[in-house]
Amino acid sequence: MPFIPLSAAPAEGTILDWNAALTRRLRSRGEDAPASTPPALPAAVDVPRIERAFREILLAIGENPDRDGLRDTPRRVAKAYGELFSGLSEDPSRHLATAFEQATQQAVVVSGIEFHSTCEHHFLPFFGKAHVAYLPSSDRVVGLSKLARTVDVFARRPQLQERLTEQICDALEEHLAPRGICVVLEAEHLCMRLRGAKKPGAVTRTLGVRGHYRRDGDARREVMSLMDIRQA
Ligand SMILES: [Zn+2]
């Protein structure tokens, strides 16, 4: 089966083979602001509580939270957490519920979606690229930026890379009921770079496959060849 790859890589993502006509139609119907725009919902974190807690952490590591450079740090950290964990108060259906009809039976591949998340074991960042592909069913497709926003909703939570991969698959399955799903995440974990194993540059890849791409190895290899997966 021939594939029409659609690449809507936000920011510095790599653009693969671009099907301009189909992309223009998708854009005219479903696209909104660029995927790199921060989520619109306000962060639902308890800022004063994080401030108090972080002041305790500063004391616990032997710092003086009242010295000049640190005085406003608990507040800054609390606000940063509001952004980093905004996905906890956001429902991914907000982005995927507005599927629209488009006469295509071909795979949709969005490659190089940059994401940043937080390892829930060490509360240190992990970050990298997500590559998302699905094979539409009943002509139901979704705006390309919505895929990137869906990745963001789940990434902006305390996470495990394995669970993040599965949650993206689950959301696509629930809202688009596609015939196949293939999601590849590749990320570097600062908890591996800075502590423990201390292995800078190590890339962790996780793969989520459903439906047609699980059953058909050739189709899976073909769709993965359209993803701009970093070579180790
Ligand atoms: Zn970790």
Boltz pocket constraint, residues with backbone or C-beta under 6 A from the ligand:
constraints:
  - pocket:
      binder: B
      contacts: [[A, 119], [A, 120], [A, 121], [A, 122], [A, 123], [A, 124], [A, 189], [A, 191], [A, 192]]
      max_distance: 6.0
